Every structure is written in structure tokens, then in C-alpha cells.
Amino acid sequence: MELNNIHKVYFIGIGGIGMSALAKFFAAKGISVSGYDKTPSLLTDNLSSLGIDITFDDAVSAIDADVLENKKTLVVYTPAIQSTNKILKYFKDSTYHLLKRSEVLGIISRNTFCLAVAGTHGKTTTSALLGHIMAECNTGASSFIGGIVSKYNSNLIIGDKDIMVVEADEYDRSFLTLSPDIACITSMDADHLDIYGDVKQLEDTFFEFLDRLSHKGVLISKTELGIGRGLTYSINVKSDYFATGINVRESKFNFDIVNPEGLVFSNVKSNLPGKYNIENTLAAFAMAEQYGLDGRDIVKAIESFTGVYRRFDVFEYSGKTIVDDYAHHPFEIISALDAARELYVGKKIMVIFQPHLYSRTRDFAKDFANALAEFDEIRLLDIYAARELPIEGVTSITLLKTIQSKYKSFINKDEIREEIDNTKCEVIMMLGAGDISIEIEKLKK
């Protein structure tokens, strides 16, 4: 399919983080965009402000007649939409062009110079920082990010050249549609086992992704992954790209970056907390330099990057420091806690955690218990189901019982404020990928 021939696009699940970026991309090109989503959100509000028509009624009659009458309308859907959705069923049973979101991204990538960031953790921050670097250095790249980038207040950084930065999502093997010219893998920890079954199948799929690199493509990966080809980066061992002299001054990390030629870029200042974000910065630096940008310009861009919404966002409430983070995997929880311990030395930290997906809670129950036990106090909310139905015996209560701590309890959302008011912990970390974000916005207001 030639995207230049498309005049109308209808999105089923338009409020998703990846879908909304695509919707903005087509709208910016002057293409008529509309769509459906289950519920209103900040993302759908943003799309509506751009003039995009959205219905929240799962009924064909709610779709604009111009969309239905034009069989050349491109219909894009996300796998998160259930097969029982009436609008999705209608389009599947008709003769419209129907594609998954990942397939549309794949078509765009084949027609651009594509820089793709993959990994079970770190890909959102890395791709956001890379997109920011490309924008600051005036490359004209368009960047599709799986989070809201603070500086742009958007998950899309729009450019005017055939260059693409994309967060390569391993869920549903979506990234296998991409055709990258520069690819990065930040991590390959076990996740999405409802899709992959076991970690070996997940790792095998990452190697399939690498096979999609163009003939002269560049691979960059974290050294500890042991991929065995391409360029490497690390903060722990000497690599093609590595960081030295790491220290914290005035709540900011300072470090030096050494590139494969041995050139040293000194005293790089990062606004991002945690050593894991120094790794993400190295990955973005490496990709940008391999694209052809000057290291000095990249460093300037790094220092002006302010992060991604819900990635260690900090604000004050009720005399307490609140840390809002998307962490929903045991590794991410530990990484976020490590960053907090580095910034808030000696302070007690309470976590309010909303588990995301029944299957993930089941598959990593022991790892979740061990990670959460590292906090001074633990509060668990109900599991956020997202696309799943309940699994017998998998609840927040059963998870809570396995956590080795005296200071733990299950709470409802309407008890969050009271818990924050009453705890003696000075730092409260609110973690999870579900609708805990709504409760956090209430606290901010």
C-alpha cells in the first residue's frame, strides 16, 4: 500500500499511546483522521483539540458517513482491541484496507531512514531522547514515542524529512514489521510471557528483529546482553561506547562519554535520575553519532532533555515527595527504587503499586514480591486488567501475602490520600502502567 494514496484513516483504539502518535502523523500530513476509543483520556482530549473526530460509542452508526462510504479508507487497529468490538468486526467483514498499527509503522519505515529502539525496558526513554536529539540537531526526523515527551507535550515529534525514529515494541511481535537502518536493543528480560510462552522465544524474536536490519545497517546493544555483533555500550564494562567519572551534583548525574575512536565528551549533564538512564543516554548518543551527528551537538541536546511523562516525575503533595513512574515489571521497580535511594539518601520510601495484567502478576509473582519488599512500606492496589480477563487465584491480595514485610497492606484508590497523609515515609513512589495515572493527576491538582 502506498501511503501517498491515502486520503482518510480511521483508527480503532485511537487513544492508545502508539495509535495516537500515528493519528497525529497522518493529520499533520493533511489526511482526514477519525477514530473510536473505549473511554475519553488526556490523549483523546489532545487529539480532539487537533480537530480529530472521535467516538466513544462502539456502534457503526457512530462513524461518519464519509468514512463508511469511501472504501479506500485505511482502517488501523491495535491488538489491544477485543475481537468482540462491533466496529472492528464491521470493518473486518467489509472490503476496507485493514491493517494493524505495527503494519502501518512497518510501511512508513520501509520508505524512510529508520532508527529503531527495542528492548523490554528503557526503550521509551531512549527513543524519546534520540527523537529530541534528532530534533535539536535539525535532522527533520519524525519520532514515534511510546510516552509523552515533556518538552513537546506529545508522543510524536513531527519532522519534514524521510527519517524516522521509532520505539520498536516487542508486544505481539510488532517490531518484526520494521525495516531499521540503525537498531538498538536495550534489554531482553522476560516479559509478555502471555505472548511468548518463555524467555527463549522472546530472545529468539529479538534476534529475528535484528535480521530485519538493512544490508549496511548498524546494530547497537547493551554489552551485557552478549549479542556478539555490532557496537556495544555499558556503564559497567569497557565497551564501544561507555561512561566514566559518574557522579551526582545538585541532583543531576554528571559523566564522561567515550566513543569507539576513544574521543572523550566530558562532563555530560543529565536531567534523568538513575544509573539506568545513563545507559539509556549512551544508547541514544551512540545511535545519533552513528547516524552522523557531531558528538558535541549531541551532548548539548542531551543536557536540554527533560524526560518523559510518568518516567520518574517528581512533585510535592501533603509535605511529601511524590515520584510518579510507569514501572510495571520487577526490574523496572528495582531500577526506580535505586534511583530514588540515590537522590533521597537516608529517607524512608513507601510504594503504592498497581499491578498491570493478571498474567504478568502470575508469571513474575516471586520477582514482584522480592522487589516490593525492598521498600520501607508497601501499599498494593487491585490488578489493572487492561486487555485480560481475571485468572483464578491471581489477585493483589495473594501477591501481598508473599511479600516479606511487616509494613504492607492492600488499599483502594479512594484511600490513597489518607495513606500518604498518615505515613511517616518522606518519599512516596506511585508505580504502575494502569489507571493509577488518574489518581496521580488528582493529587497534582
N, C-alpha and C positions, 0 to 999 in steps of 0.2 A: 504493500500500500504506500502510495506517495502522499506524504503529509501536506504537500503543497496543494493537493486537490481537495482537501477537506475544508468545508465551509461551516459545518455545525458539529459540535461534540456534546454528547450527553453522558454525564458521569453518575454511575450508581454507587453511592458511598462517597460522595464528593467532599464530605467533611473529614475524611481521613488525612493524615499528615502527608502521605505521598500523593494521594489523589488531588488534594487541594493545590499542591505545587504544580502539578500538571495542568489543572484547570487555569491557574494564573498564567502559565506559559502560553497556552493557546489563546487566552483572552488578550494577552499582550501582543499577539500576532494579528489581532483584529478578527479572530474567528469567533463565531457565536457560541457561547458556552452556557450550559444549564445543567441541572442535575437534581438528584434525590439524596437525602440522608435521613437517618432514623430520628435524630434529635438535633436541635439547634446547639451551637457551640461558639466559642470565640473564633474558630476557623471559618465556620459558615457565616458568622457575622461579618468577618473580613471579606469573604467572597461576595456577599450581598452588597457591601459598600463599593465594590468594583463594578456593580451593575449585573452581576451573575444571578440569574433566576434560580431559586432553589425551592423544592417542595419537600415537606416532611410527611407527606401522605403517601403510603405505599399503595397507590392506585394509578392505573394507566390513564384514567380520566384527568389526573392532576398534571399530566405532562402537556406542555404547549403543543398545539396542533401543528405548528411549523416543524417541530422535531419529528412528530409521528408521520407527517405526510411526505417527508424527504427521506427516501430510502438510502440516500448517500450519507446520512448522518452517521458519524462514528460514535459507537456506544462503548464506553470504557467502564469496566467494573473491577472491584477488588475481591480477592478470595475471602475477605472477612464478611462479605455479604452472604447470608444464608440462601441455600438453593430454593427455599420456600418463598423468597421475596417475589411478590407479584410482578413488579416492574422488570426484574431480571428475567423471570420466566417468559414474560411477553416478548422481550427482545430476543431471547434465545429461540423462541418458536417462530420468529419472523425472519425476514431476509435482510436485516441491517448488518453493517460491519460491526462485529462484536469482538473486542479484544480486552485481555487483562491489562491492568496498569503496567505490569512489567514488560508486556509485549510492546506497548507504545514507547516506553523508555528504550527498549531494545532498538526499535526503528529509528528513534532520534539518535541513539549512539552510533548507529551504522553510518549516519550522514554527518557526523561531527568528529572532531578530535576529542576522544573521551578519556577523562581521568576518573577512575572508579575506585572508591574506598570501601573495602569489605572487611568484615570481622564481627564476631559475636558481641564484642564490646569495643567502644572507642570510635566507631565509625561515624557517629553523628558529629561529635566534636571535631574529629579530624577533617571530615568533609566540609563542615561549616568554616573551619579555619582556612582550609585550602580555598574554598569559594571566596572568602574575604580577601585572601592574598591575591587571588587572580583579579578580583575587582579593584583592589587598591593599586595594582600594577597595570591597570587599564588593558587587560587582555581581551575584553569583550566576551568573556565566558558566561554562560548561563549555568547556575548551580542549583541542583535539586537536593534539598537537605531534609532529613527526617526529624527536624526540630525547628523551632522558631529562633532564628539568629537575631540576637539582641540589637545589634547595630542597624539592621534592616527591618526589624519587626516583621519578618517574613521567613517562610521556608523555601522561597525562591529568590535567588539573586539573578535578575534578568540581564542578559548581555545582547550584543548585536552581531556577534561573530559565530561561526560554526565550531564552537568549542564548548564542551560540556563537562562539568564536574557533577558526579552523581554518587549518592550514598547507595552502595550496592547491597541490597537486602537479601540475606540468605533464607528468610522465611519463604516457604513454599517453593524454594529453589529459584526465586525470582531473578537472581543475578545471572542466571545462565542465559538470559536473553541478551545480555550486554555484549558489546564488542569494544573492549577497552584498548587504548594505546599506552596508557600508563595505569598500572593497577597496584593497589596496596592491600595487604592483609595485616590487620592489627592484632587479631586473636582468633583462636579456633576452639574455644571452650565449649563443653557440652551445653546445648540449648536446643529448643524446638524439637525435643525428642518425640513429640506427638507427630511430627512430620518425618523425622529421620530414623527413629527407632533406636539408634545407638550412636555414640560419638564417632565411630569409624565411618559410618555412612555420611555423617556431616562433614568429616575431614575429606573424604573422597569427593564430595560435591565441591568443596573449596578448590581442590585440585582440578576439577572439571572447569571451574570458573577461570583458573589460570590458563587453561588450554585455549581459552577464548581470546587471549591476548593477540594483538596483531603481530605480523611476522617480525617487525622490528620493535615490538613493544618492550616496555621497561617494567619489571616487577620489583616491588619494594615490600619487604616484610620484616616483622619483628624477629630479631636474631634468634630468640629463644624458641621460636616455632620450628626451627630446623628444617625449613623448606628445601634448602640445598641448592637454590639457584636465585639469580637476580641479586639485587642490592639489599643490604640489611641495615637496621637501626636498633639502638638499645641505649638504656642509661646504666645498664649493669655490666656489660662486657664490651670490649672494643669491637666496633662494627664499622661498616662503610660510613654510616652517619652515627655519631654518638655525642652525648652531652657530658661535660666535665664541669668541675667547680660549682656544683649545685649548692645553693644556699637560699635562705629566706631572709629578705629585708623588707621591713614595712609591709608585712603580709603579702609580699609578692615573691615568686620564685625568680632568681637570677641564675643564669648558667651560660656556659660557652657551648657552641655547636662546632663540631669538627666534621668536614665533609670528606669524601673519598680521596681528594687530592691533598688532604692534610691542611687545607685552609681553615683557619680558626675565626669564627664570628663571635666576638667577645661580649660578655655582659648583656646577653639577651634577657629582656624583662617580660615576664608573662603575667597576665591578669588572672590566669586559671589556677585554681588550687590543686594540690595533689601531685605527687611524682608521676602518676599515671598520665597526667596531662602534659608533662614534659615529653613523655613518649609520643603522645598524640601530636605534639608540636614538631617533634623530629620527623614524624611520618609526613606531615603536611609540608615541612621545609624541603624534605627530600623530593617529594613529588613535584613541587613548584620549581626546584632547581633543575630537576631532570627535564621538565618542560622547557626550560631555557631561561628562566628568570635569574636576575642577579641576586646573589645571596644577601647583599646589603639592603636591597629593596625588600626582600622577603622579611628580614628582621624588623624593618620599620613597620611592615604590615602586621607582623605578629604582636608587636607592642601596642597596637591600636585595637586589637581584637578584644571584645568584651564578653564573649561567651554565647551560650545557647540557653534559651528559656528552659527552666526546670533541670539544668545541669549545675548543681551546687549554687543555686540562687540564695542569697542571704538577705534577710530583713529582720526588723525588730518587732516583737509583739509582747505586750504584757511584761516588759522589762527583760525578756528572754531573747536570745539569738535564735532565729528560726532558719534552718537550712532546708531548702526545698530541692529535692533531687529525684530524678526519674528512675533511680536504681531499682531493678526488679529481679535481679539474678544474684545469687550469693556472692559471686566475685565482685559485682558492682557495689553491693552493700559494704563489703570489707574495704574496697577502694575508697568509697565515700567517707567511711569512718576514719580510715588512715589520714585522709586529707584534713578532716576535722580535728583529729588529735594533733596534727602538725600546726594547725592555725590557732587552736584554742587549748594551749598546753595547760594541763592541770585542772581543766574544767570538767564537770560531770555532764554526760551526754545521754539524753533519752531519745529513743527512736519510736516514732509512730509509723508502723509499716502496714501497707495494704498489699497482701499477696496478689499476684497477677496470674490468672489461669489456674484451674484445678490441676491440669496435667503437669504444669511446671512445679506447683506446690508439692505434688506427689513425687515427681521424679527427683527433686532436689531437697526433700524434706530434711534429711540429716545435715546437708550443707547450709540450708537456711537456719536451722537450729543453732549450728555452731557459729555462724556469722552473727546472728542476732544476740547470742549470749555474750558477745564482746562489749555490748553497750551497758551502761550503768543501770538503765531502766528500759523496759520493753513494753510497748502497747501495740496490740495487734487489732486491725480492723478485719471485717469479713473479706473473703476472697472476692476479687473482681473477676467476674466470669468472662467478660468480653464475648468472644465467639463461641464459648463452650457451654455445654450442659453440665450440671453437677456430677461429680464422681463420688460414689458411695464411700463413706469413711474418710473423705478428704475435706477437712474444714480448718479454719483458723484455730479453733479450739484444740483439735488434735495436734496441730503444729505447736501450739503454745505449750502443751504438756511435755513436749520433748526438749524444750529449751531449758538448759541448766542455769537457772537464775531464780533468786528469791523475789526479784523486783519486776514482776511481769503480770500482765492482765489483758483480758480481752475487753475492748471498748466499742461502742457505737459511734458513729460520726458526730452525733449531737453531744457527745461527751468530750470531744477534743479540746475545746476551750477550757473546760473545767480542769482537765488533766494538765494542761500547760500552766494554768494559773496556780495549781496546787503543788506541782513538783518542785523540788529543790535543785533540780538539774538546771544549769545555766544555758545549755545548748540543747535545742530540740531539733532532731532531724526527721523530716516528714518524707518518707520514701515510698515509691511505687509508681506504676505506669497506668493506673486506672483513674477513677474519678476522684481520688484523693486531691487531685489538682483543683477541683471545685471548692473543696474545704479550705485549701491553701489560699485561694483567691478571696474567700470570705475573710480570712484572717488579715490579709493585706489591706482590705477595705476598712 
